[in-house]
Amino acid sequence: MNLNTPTLPATPRRAMMRNIGLTAGAAGLIAASGPSVHAAADDASLINPGAKTLQDLHARLAKAPHRRDFKTVPMILTDPADWDAQAIKELVAYQGDPKQVWDNTDLTGPWINLMRNAVNVQTYSFRKPDFLAVSITHALAHLALFDQELWDKYQLAKFAGGRLARNTLIDTPKAASTDPKDFNNINGVFSPNDNSITVLQRRGVVFMGCHNAIWEMTGGLLKKGINPDKLTHHQIAAEFTNHLIPGVVLTPGVVATMIYLQKAGYEYAK
């Protein structure tokens, strides 16, 4: 598969969500990279010691460009330097087995718990430590990929269905500090008490963000007059991009990007 050749833009698939407009459509994928500011998870890895292929992938992802110093971004991205093109290329090329792509849209749904269970079963039941789960994150679920500073500034809790006063999905629960060797600890690091995006990242799960979702979301905020710095649409979308949590892989559009993962053997889950 040649990822260095532009593809035609995919037809947008709009998800009309409560109170705010979001899109899951995408422009084409071009594998290249540009100037960047690296972003990666800070906490110690929880990847299984036997998962050498998965460990190698994350070492390459850590070196891939992740630019987060945008001043302005266009509606449709055309320059690979404006998304995490090299990281996407690494994910498409991943040779570990099995690999699964999750289509996640419901902010307060069971998606984090389901991915945690999938990693547990593949790693310990089926003895597949190199299992890779990738979250295609869009619609309201995309709110979970922004840091608390952005949540506070733009009152994002208002769009969380009344069930999240802050972005607790990126918190690190106490269970994360338990011994990972005790994998059957019912209150441990691999238990439901440790459902967290940041902990799943430490276990090797990759969360992909969506430029199109950012553009639609910020457009909805502008229509509601939530714009404390009086920014243009292009500027506010850039600010949201810069406040993705560390380790998120930015795509020009997650639904279009998912095509390449599926062609590369990723099984679809929702």
C-alpha positions in Angstrom: 0.0 0.0 0.0 1.4 3.4 -1.0 0.7 5.9 1.7 2.8 8.6 0.0 0.2 9.2 -2.7 -2.8 11.5 -1.9 -6.2 9.8 -2.0 -9.5 11.4 -2.8 -11.3 13.0 0.1 -13.8 10.7 1.8 -17.4 11.8 2.0 -18.0 13.2 5.5 -20.2 11.2 7.8 -21.7 13.7 10.2 -22.7 12.8 13.7 -25.3 15.3 15.0 -24.7 15.2 18.7 -26.4 17.0 21.6 -25.7 20.8 21.8 -22.6 20.8 19.6 -21.8 19.9 16.0 -19.2 17.2 15.4 -18.0 15.4 12.2 -16.3 12.1 11.6 -15.5 12.8 7.9 -12.0 13.0 6.6 -9.6 14.3 3.9 -7.1 11.9 2.3 -4.1 10.4 4.0 -0.5 11.2 3.0 2.4 9.7 4.8 5.0 12.3 5.5 6.2 14.4 8.4 7.1 18.0 9.2 8.5 20.1 12.0 7.0 19.1 15.3 6.8 19.3 19.0 6.8 15.8 20.5 4.0 14.7 22.8 4.0 11.4 24.7 2.6 9.9 27.8 4.7 10.7 30.9 4.0 7.7 33.2 5.9 4.4 33.2 4.9 1.8 30.6 2.5 -1.0 31.6 3.1 -2.9 28.3 3.5 -6.6 29.0 7.3 -7.5 29.2 6.7 -10.2 26.5 5.2 -7.7 24.0 8.4 -7.0 22.1 6.7 -6.0 18.9 4.3 -3.7 20.7 7.2 -2.2 22.6 9.1 -1.5 19.4 6.0 0.2 17.9 5.7 2.5 20.8 9.4 3.4 20.7 8.9 4.4 17.0 5.7 6.3 17.9 7.6 8.2 20.6 10.1 9.4 18.0 7.5 10.3 15.4 6.6 14.0 14.9 3.6 15.2 16.9 3.3 18.9 16.2 1.3 20.9 18.8 2.3 24.5 18.2 -0.3 25.6 15.7 -1.4 29.2 15.4 -4.0 28.5 12.7 -5.3 25.5 10.8 -7.5 25.2 7.7 -10.9 23.4 7.5 -9.5 20.6 5.3 -5.9 19.5 6.0 -3.7 19.1 2.9 -0.2 19.3 4.3 1.0 16.1 6.1 3.0 18.4 8.5 -0.4 19.4 9.9 -1.2 15.9 11.2 0.8 13.0 12.8 1.5 11.4 9.4 4.5 9.3 10.4 2.7 7.9 13.5 -0.2 6.8 11.2 2.2 5.1 8.9 3.7 3.2 11.8 0.3 2.0 12.9 -0.6 0.9 9.4 2.7 -1.0 9.1 2.4 -2.7 12.6 3.1 -6.5 12.3 1.9 -7.6 15.7 -1.0 -9.9 16.0 -3.9 -9.5 16.5 -4.9 -5.8 16.1 -8.2 -4.1 16.5 -9.6 -0.7 15.7 -12.4 0.6 17.9 -15.0 3.1 16.5 -15.7 5.2 19.7 -18.3 8.0 19.7 -20.1 7.9 23.1 -18.3 10.0 25.6 -19.8 8.3 28.7 -20.4 4.9 27.2 -18.5 1.7 28.0 -15.7 2.0 25.4 -12.8 2.4 27.9 -14.0 -0.6 29.9 -14.4 -2.7 26.8 -10.9 -1.9 25.5 -9.4 -2.7 28.9 -11.2 -6.1 28.8 -10.0 -6.7 25.3 -6.4 -6.1 26.3 -6.7 -8.3 29.3 -8.2 -11.2 27.4 -5.8 -11.0 24.5 -2.7 -10.7 26.8 -3.6 -13.2 29.5 -6.3 -15.5 28.1 -5.2 -15.9 24.5 -1.5 -15.2 25.3 -1.2 -12.5 22.7 0.8 -9.8 24.4 1.5 -7.9 21.1 -2.2 -7.3 20.7 -2.8 -3.7 19.6 -6.0 -1.8 20.2 -6.5 1.5 18.4 -9.3 3.9 19.3 -10.8 5.9 16.4 -12.2 8.6 18.6 -14.8 11.1 17.3 -18.2 12.7 18.0 -18.7 13.5 21.7 -16.1 10.9 22.7 -13.5 13.3 21.2 -14.0 15.5 24.2 -12.1 13.0 26.3 -8.9 13.6 24.3 -8.5 17.2 25.5 -6.7 18.3 28.6 -8.5 19.8 31.7 -7.2 23.3 30.9 -9.2 23.3 27.7 -12.2 21.8 29.4 -12.2 24.7 31.9 -11.6 27.5 29.4 -14.3 26.4 27.0 -16.8 25.0 29.4 -16.7 21.6 27.8 -18.5 19.9 30.7 -21.7 21.6 29.3 -21.5 19.2 26.3 -20.8 16.1 28.3 -24.4 15.2 28.9 -24.4 16.3 32.5 -22.4 13.2 33.6 -18.9 14.6 33.6 -18.1 17.8 35.5 -14.5 17.5 34.4 -12.5 15.2 32.2 -12.1 12.3 34.7 -11.5 9.9 31.8 -7.8 11.1 31.7 -7.3 10.8 35.5 -4.9 8.2 36.9 -6.8 6.1 39.4 -5.2 4.7 42.6 -5.4 1.2 41.1 -2.8 2.2 38.5 -0.1 2.1 41.2 -0.6 -1.5 42.1 1.7 -4.3 41.1 1.1 -5.3 37.4 2.4 -8.8 38.1 -0.7 -9.4 40.1 -2.9 -9.2 37.1 -5.8 -10.9 38.7 -6.1 -8.4 41.6 -9.7 -7.4 41.6 -8.8 -3.9 42.6 -5.6 -3.7 40.7 -4.1 -2.0 37.6 -6.0 -4.2 35.2 -9.3 -4.1 37.0 -12.4 -2.0 36.3 -11.2 0.3 39.1 -8.5 1.4 36.6 -10.6 2.5 33.6 -8.7 5.4 32.2 -7.5 6.6 28.8 -4.0 7.5 30.2 -3.6 4.1 31.8 -4.7 2.3 28.6 -2.1 4.4 26.8 0.5 3.0 29.2 -0.7 -0.5 28.3 -0.1 0.1 24.6 -3.5 1.3 23.5 -3.4 4.1 20.9 -6.0 6.9 20.7 -6.4 8.7 17.4 -7.8 12.2 17.3 -9.8 13.8 14.5 -9.2 17.2 12.9 -12.6 17.2 11.4 -14.2 16.6 14.8 -12.1 19.5 16.2 -13.3 21.8 13.3 -16.9 21.0 13.8 -16.7 21.2 17.6 -15.1 24.6 17.5 -17.6 25.8 15.0 -20.4 24.8 17.4 -18.7 26.7 20.2 -18.4 29.8 18.0 -22.1 29.7 17.2 -22.9 29.6 20.9 -20.6 32.5 21.6 -18.1 30.6 23.7 -14.9 32.3 22.5 -13.1 34.0 25.4 -10.1 35.2 23.3 -12.2 36.3 20.4 -10.4 33.9 18.0 -11.2 33.1 14.4 -12.4 29.6 13.6 -9.0 28.7 12.2 -7.3 29.9 15.4 -9.6 28.3 17.9 -9.3 25.0 16.0 -5.5 25.3 16.3 -5.8 25.9 20.0 -7.9 22.7 20.4 -5.4 20.8 18.4 -2.6 22.0 20.7 -4.5 20.8 23.8 -4.9 17.2 22.8 -3.5 15.0 25.6 0.0 13.6 25.2 0.2 10.5 23.1 -2.9 11.1 20.9 -2.2 10.5 17.2 -3.8 13.4 15.2 -5.4 12.4 11.9 -6.9 14.6 9.2 -10.1 12.6 9.7 -10.5 9.4 11.7 -13.1 7.7 9.6 -11.1 8.0 6.4 -7.9 7.0 8.3 -9.7 3.9 9.6 -9.9 2.6 6.0 -6.1 2.1 5.9 -6.1 0.3 9.3 -8.7 -2.1 8.1 -6.9 -2.8 4.9 -3.8 -3.5 7.0 -5.7 -6.2 9.0 -7.2 -4.4 11.9 -10.5 -5.9 13.0 -13.4 -3.5 13.5 -15.0 -3.1 16.9 -17.7 -0.8 18.2 
